[in-house]
Amino acid sequence: MKKIILSLAACVFMIVGCETLDSLLDTTNYQEANTSSFPKTEKDAEQLVNSAYYTFYSLYNGSIFRTNLFRHMIASDDVYGHGSESSTETSAADRLLEVSGDETNSPWETHYKGLHRCNFAIEAISALDDDIFTGDNKNWYLGQAHFMRAFFLWILADKHETFPLTLSSEVENIPNASVDEIYAAIAADLTDAINLIPAKYGYSQEPNMVGRATKYAAEALMGRVWLFYTGFYKKDKMADVTKDMVIKYLEDCANTSVSHFALEDDPRAIWAYTNEYSSGLAYGEGFDTYASREKIRWVRNHSKETIWATHFSLTGTDRNRLGEWLGIRNSSKTTNSSCYPYSAKSNGNASVNPLMVKEWYEDPDYGPTDKRLYGSLMATRNANEVYDWYADGYVELPNFKGDNNKEVERTLFYPKKYIATACYTDDTKSSMYNNFFHAINSAVSDNNNGLMNDAIYIRYADVLLMLDELKETVTGMNRLRARAGLEPYGAYTFERLQKERRYELAFEGLRFDDLRRWYPETAGEIIQKNQEGGYVEFKGNVVPDGYREMPGRTFSQRYAQTRGFWMIPLKQISLQEGKLTQHSGYEEGGNWLFSSGDLPYYDVIKK
């Protein structure tokens, strides 16, 4: 075993490992400091923990397709792939396919880098003398490292199901661990995080606290992972963690007097498109946008409702590229009054499934009265004419034309929570920024790939809904319904819980796993049924029979083969010398490859 070599870059240690880890993760060693001299101080311990956070944040700097948030949003029944013919990764995810054998390799390597940094941090900090730490800071740093390791393990388990379980800095080429072994490790790490991180560190806007894992984030993540594991695998507990324990954890997290996390007054104000520069409320009455008419003001990043998220510094180079992939597009990729306040320089992926909109719009328990409907999605162009059931619906961008030459699977509905948002430079509307963050800090790129809004993984609202699901109560649902402008439910039913989760958490990447854990065997059939036949346009042409499945590899067929998991990179299969097993549905010679031109709509193009 070689010594672990470290390099200090921008106050973040790029921790890599031994020969086998180098081959596994394709990392590089920089010999500036080694384990004989590092770590020695409390500051060193903090930097070790920070290195794991940095790995987590870096996922959003490259292709956003690296993230489970985006990939699972696309795979759900709430959106279609959309984009253009060149958006092959998105179209593939929409149908549980892959565009190459290695598109998941970059995030795989990133997650293993993160795991190794956590492993080394846990080992090294544990070995340091307690006396060098201030107060309970040793436990604080260790708890954060355990949380981050649990989070990396969960992301890998959620994406690939099984993989080599590395819980030591001395990494060897090892085979896939069992599902139970992986979830037992996650449960152990989250339990350690809950017990180690001091309860006094709850929600905070203090600069050194923003973005750090808390005891309450660990409790919330335990709830999410436990619900998936026990639902999908039909278990009654996860390792030694029981239902009663999870309820206790979630109740602690939901206790605002302890955790200081809470609901925002308006669910729409969590999302960056409601910022005062884009709406014009920063200058007075506003620019006649949806946000200005509704008098919504963005609560900004680090909301009290955000329990766990990827945070970005307004002075750094990291950015959230979700808006670049989930925004809208027109033929010139030019932001103008027809699409304002949204930037049209995006890829235009993820058109909203109109059948989902119809359910929401026509549901007597929800409908247009629900603030979250128009707050979560928008209608464009002539949606009120195309859809007779939407004749009286709100069309936010009636003059937006889109890109008839490029857009595929366009439905005229777009998700808004992570949409790229522009702003006028001042109240005279003399010119425009493509990225409203440029108005906050001119050092931020004036482009939609420079967005700095939080990528949110767990909200306080989700904690309330998990509690309702576990306890079969309506307490949390009714709090959410009240702030959305709806009447309370009288009693709990599973159907009501399902609908409330779908609409409260729409377009946040959670729907896919919800369906999988509720219906492990039939989720594919449900998603296919909920999508098939919905209105779509293909390169400016209406598809008469609507959204189509791919012959021979429909969504339900692909789900039966993969169970909703994704390919292990072929590069890693090769590096592991026969010890790493590919997930079912992605075997060599299998029908899992998607290429440009495979979408089943070309017959509708007018000659």
N, C-alpha and C positions, 0 to 999 in steps of 0.2 A: 504494500500500500504506500503510495507517495503522499507526502505532506500536501494538505490543501493549500492552494496558492490564492492570494487575494490581491485585488487591485482597487485603489481608491479613486473613484471618478465622481465628481460633483457630490461629494459627501455620501455616496452610496457605494457599498462594497459589492463588486461583481464576483460572487463566490462560485467557484467551480471546484471540481474534485479530482478523483483518481483516474487512472488510465481507462478503466471500464466506463466511468461516467463520461469522460471525454468522448469516447466512441458512441455512447448512448445518446448524448445530448449535443454532440458536435460543438462543444464549447472551446474556449481558448484560455490558456493560462498566462497570467501576467505576474512576473516575479518581483513584487515590490514589498510585500509583507507576507510572512507565513505564520503558521500556527505556533511557532516557538515564541513569537513576539506579540501575537494578537489572538484574542482580545485580552486586554489587561485592566481596562478601566470601565467605569459605568458608561462613559460616552461611547466606548467601543461596543458595548452591549447594545446600546440604542441603535448604533449604525448597523449592527447585524440584523436587527429587527427591521430597520428601514429598508434594507436591501430586498427583503421579501415583499414589502409593499411596492417597491419600485417595479419588480417583476410583474406584479398584478396590474399596475397602471399601464405598463408597456403594451398590453394586449390591444389597447385602443389606438395605438400609433400606426399600426400597419393596416392590413385588410381587416375590416370590422367583421368579416366572416370568421375570424378566429374565435369570436365570443359565442358562448351558448345563448346569451340574450338575443342576439340577432338570428342565429341559426334556428333556434327553437321558435321564435316568433314567426319566421317564414314557414316552418313545418306545420304550424297550427292551422286550424280551420278558420281563423279570423282574417287571414290575408292570403292573397295569391303571390306568386313569385314576382311578377311584373318586371320592371326595368326594361332592358332592350335585349336584342338577340345576343349581344356580347356579355350580358349579365348571367353567364352560364352557372356560376356558383349559386346564385340565388334561385334560378330555375331548378337546379339540381336539388337543392335543399327542400324546395317546395314539394318534391316528389321522392324524397329519401334516396337520392342518388348522389354520386360524386363525379367531379369533372376530371380527376386524375387520381392516382394512387397515393399522392403525397400532399394534397391540399390541407390536410390536418396536421402535417408534420411540424410546421412552425409553431402552432399553439402547443402541440405535444412537447416540443423542446422547451418552450417557455414555462409550461407547467412543471416540468421536471427540474428546470433551473430553480423555480420557486420552491419546490419541495426540498431540494438539496440545501438551499439557503436556510430554510426552516429547520431542517435536520441539524445543520451545523450550529445554528443559533441556539437551539435547545441544548445540544451537548456542551457547547462552549460556555454559555451563560450559567448552566447548572454547575459547571466546574469552578466558577469564580467564587471567591470568598464573599460571604454575605456582608462583611464589614465594609466593602468598598461601595456599597449601594446606599443611596439615601432612602430612608424609610422603607416602604414596601415596593420599591421600584424593581427589585429583582423579580418578584412575582409578577409584576406588571409586564415586564419585557417577556418573561417566559410565557405568560398567558397569551400575549399577542402572537408569539411564534407558534404556539399550539393552535390558535384560531386560524392563522394563515395556512398552516399545514392541512388542517381539516378542510378549509375552503378549496385548496388546490386538489385535494383528494376527491372532494365532492364534484368539482367540475369535471375531472377525469372520469369518475364513475357515472355521472349523468350523461356524458358524451360517449364513452367507450365501454361501459359496464365493467369489464375486467382489464387489468393491466398489472405490470410489476409493481409491487407494493414496497417502496423504499422508505424505511423509517430510521435509517442510519446514514451518516455521511460516508461510510465505507460501502459504496454501492458496487454490486456485482450484477452480471447479466443473469437475471432470474426470470422464471416463467410468470404467466398471469397468476395473480392471486385469486382466490375464490371471492365471490360476492360477499359472503358472510365475513370473511377476513377483512375486506376493505371497509365495510360499514362498521365493523367493530373498531377499527382504527379511527374512523371518523368520530364515532361516539366517544371513544377514549380521549381524543384530542379536544373535542368540544367540552367534555366534562372537566378536563384540566383547565381549559380557558375560563369556564364559568367559575371554577373554584379559585383560580389564581388571580385573575384581573380584579383589582379592588372595585367594590360596588360604588365607590364615590365617583368613579369615572363614567358618567353617563353622557347624555347629549351635551355638547359644548361647542361654542364658537371660538374657543381659544385656539390661536394658530397652531400650537403644538399638539392639539387634540383632534383637530379636524382630520377626518379620514382614518383615524386609528380604530381598531377593533375594540369593542367594549364587552364587558360581561353580558350585556343585554343583546348585543349582536350575536354572541355565541348562543344565547338562549333561543333567539329567533331562528338562527340557522339550524339548531337542533330540531326545532319544530318542523321546518321545511324538509330536512333530510329524513326525519323519522316518518313523516306522513308519506313520503315517496317510497321509502324502503318497505314499510309495513303494508302499504297499499299495493304496490307493483309486485312484490314478492310474497304477498299474503302471509305476513308474519304478525304476531301479536306484540312483539317488542323488538328493539334494535340492540343487539348484544344484551347488556343489563339494563338498558334504558326502557322504562315502561311508559304506558300512556299517562298514568298519574304523574310521573316525574315530568313529562313534557308539558302537561297542563300547568304544573307548578312553575316551571321555567317561564312559560309564556305569560302567566299571570304576573310574575315578577317584572318581566319586560314591559308589560302593558301598564304597570303601576307608575303613572307619570310622576308621582311624588318621590319615587325612588330613582327611576331611570331618566327622568326629565324628557323622554321622548313623548310626542303627542300628535294628535291630528292638527293639520292646518285648517283654517276656517273654510277655505274654498279649495276643493280638490284640483281645480284647474290651475291654481296659482303655483303649484309645484313645478310646472313645466315651463321651460325657458321661452317659449313663443309668446308668453304673456308679459315679457319684460317691458318696462316703461319707455324704452327708446324705440322699439318697434311699434308699439301701440300709439306712441306720441303723448302718453300721459305724463311723460317727463317734462313736456312743454305746455301743459294745460289740459284742454278737453280731449286731445288726441286726434288721430288721423282716420277716424271712422273705420277702425278694424274691429274684429270680433272682440278682442280683449278690451279695447277702449270703450266700446258700446256697453260691455258688461262690467266695466270698471274693475277689471281684474289686474292686480299688480303681482308680478312674480316675487316670490319670497326669497329668491336667489338660491345659490348653492348652499349646501349644508343645512337643509331644512330640518326643523325639529321632527318631521315625519320620516326622515331618511335615517334608517337604522344601520344600513350597510350599503356602501356605494363605492364606485371608483370616482375619486375626486381629482380635479385638475387645477393646477395653479395658474392664475392669470398672469403670472410673470415667468412661467416656465415654458418649455417646448412641447410638453405632453398635451394631447388634445383628444377630444371625443369625436371620432369620425362617424358616429351613427347618423348624424345629420346629413353627411355627404352621401350616405347610402339610402337613407329613408326620406330624403327630401323630394321635391318635385322637379320636373325638368320641362323645358320648352325647346323648340327647334333650334334656337340660337344660344341656349344656355345663358340667357341674359335676364337678370332680375329687373322687372319693370312694374308699372302700376297694375297690370292685369293679374299679377300673382302676389303683390305686396300684401302682407309683410313677409312672405316666404321667399327664400332664395331659390332661383330656378337653375342653379348651377350644379344640381345634384344628379344622382344616378336614377332616381325615381323608382326605387324598388318598393315592393309590399303594398300593392293596391288592396284596399279593404274589400273583403268578401261581401258583396251586396246582400247575400242571403243572411249574413250575420247582422248587417245594418237593419234589414227588414224585421228580423226578430226583435231587435232592441227597440226600433221605432214603433212597432205595433203592439208591444207588450203592455197591457194595461197597468202593470206594476212599475213600468219604467217610462218609455216613450219620450217625446221631446221635452217633457217637464224635467226629466233627469238632466241636471247640469253637465253630467259627464258625457252625454251623447255628443253634443256639438263641441264639448271641450276636449274630447279624445280623437275625433275624426272630423273631416270636413268634406263637403260635397263641392264639386266644381262643374263648370260649364252648364250643360242642360240636364243635370241629373234629375231635376224635378219634372222633366218631360220624358226622359228615358224610362224612369221608374214611376208607374202610375200610383203606386202606394206612397210615393214621396212627393206627390203633387204640391203639398203644402209645406214641404220640408225646407229648411234653411240652406240655401246655396251660398257658400262663403265666397267663392271665386267664380262668378258667372262669366267673366270675360277671359278666363284662363284657357288657352287652347291646347296646352301640352305639346307633345311631339309626335305627330301622326306618322312620321317616317320611321320612328325608332321604337316607340312604346309597344310592348306586348302585354297581353292580359290586363289592359287598363279597364277599370270599372267606374271611374269618375269619383271614387271615394279614396281619401288618403288619411293615414294615421298622422296625428299631430304631436304626440308627446315628445318625440325626438327630432322633429322636423327642423331642417336648417332654416334659420330666420335672419332676415335682413333688417336694416333700419335706415331711415333718412338721416342725413348728417346733422340736420337742424330743423327747426319748426317751419322753415320756408320751403322745405322739400327740394332744395336746389340740387342736391345730389344724393347718392345712396351708397351705403356700405353693404356688401354681400353678407357680412358676418357682423351681427350686432355687438359682439364682444369687442370689436374694434373701437366702438364708441366708448366703452368702459376703459379700455387700455389700448392706446394706439400701437403698442408694441406687439399686440396680437395680430396675426395674419388677417387681412381683409379677404378671407376666403372661407368657404364653408367647411374646409378640412381643418380649420383652426378653432372649432367650437370648444368651449371649456365647460359646458354644463355637465352636471353629475350624471353618470350612468348608474342608475339605481337598481340594486339587487333586492333589498328587503325594505318595505315601508311599514310604518306603524299600522296602517290599514290592514296589511296582510296578517300581522300578528293578531289583530282583533278577529279576523275571519278564520284563522287557524283555531283560535280558542272556541269560536262558535261551532266549528266543525267537530272538534273533539268533545265538547260539552253538550252539543245539540241545543244551543241557545240562540237567541236572536239579538242579544245585547250589542254585540259589535256591528252586526248588519244594520241595526236601527240607528246607531250613531252615524254610520256612513250614509244611510238613506236620508237622515235628517239634514246633513250638510249638503246633500245633492238636491234638496228640495222635494223629497218624496215622503209619502206617508209611511208610518212604521208597519212592520209585519207583526201579526198577532201571535204567531207561533212558528217554531222551527220546522222546516221540512228540508230534506236533502236537495230537492229541486231548487228551492229558494237560495240555499247556500251556493249551489253551482252557478246560478244566474248572477248572484251578487259578486262572486269572485270573477266571473267573466267580464262584467261591465266595470267594476271598480279597478281591476288590474289589466284592462284591455291594452294590448300592444306593449306589454312590459316583459314578454318572453316567458310567461308562466302557464299559459293555457295548454300548451303541448304536454307538459308534465302532469298537469292536473288531469287531463283526459287519460293519460297512460296509467296513473296511479288509481284512478277510479275504475277504469275499464282496461286492465292489462292485456286481455286477449282480443278485444274488439275495438280498441281505440282507432285503429286504422280504418275499419269499416265506418265508424262514426264520422271521422274526419272526411273521408271520401264522400259520404252521403251529404254532409253539410256543405260541401264545396261544389259538387258536380252540377253543372247546368247554370251556374250563376252568370249574369251578363258580363261579357268581356269584349274588348276591342283588340284586334291584332293589327298593328301598323296602320291604324286608321280605318280598318274594316270591322264591321260588326260580325261576330261569330254567331251564326243563327242558333246553334244549340248550346251556346254558352261555354263555360269552362269545361275543358275536356281532360280525361285521363289518358295516359300513354298506353296504347295497346300492348298487352303482354306484361306490363309492369305498372299496374295501377297502384295507387297509394295503399290500398288495402293489401295487395299482394306484396309490396315492398315492406309494409309493416309486419306482415306475417313472417317474412324472412329475417328482418333486422330487429324487430320489437322496438323500433324507434331509436336504436343506437347507431353510431357512426363508425366509419372505417378507422381501423388502426393503420397509421401510415406504413406504406410498403417499405420505406427506408428503414423504419424501426424493426419491422419483421426481419429484414436482411441483416441488420446490425446485431440482432439478438441470437444469431447462430442457431435458429431452429427452436429456441425456447419460448418465443412469443407467438401466441395463437391468434389468428385473425378472427374478427367477429363474424358470426353467421350473416349471410347475405352479401358478403364482400369477398368471397373466395375467388381464387385465381380462375379466370375464365368465366366468372359470373356476369350477369347482365346488369351491372351496377353503374356503368359508365354513361355519363350524359355529355353530349357535344352540342355546339352551336348548330342549329338547324334541326334539332330533335323535337322541338315543340310541335304538337299535332294540329297546327292551324294553317299551314301554308296553302291549303286548298281554298281559303276564303279571300286570298289576295286577288284583287280585280286585275284582269289582264289588260 
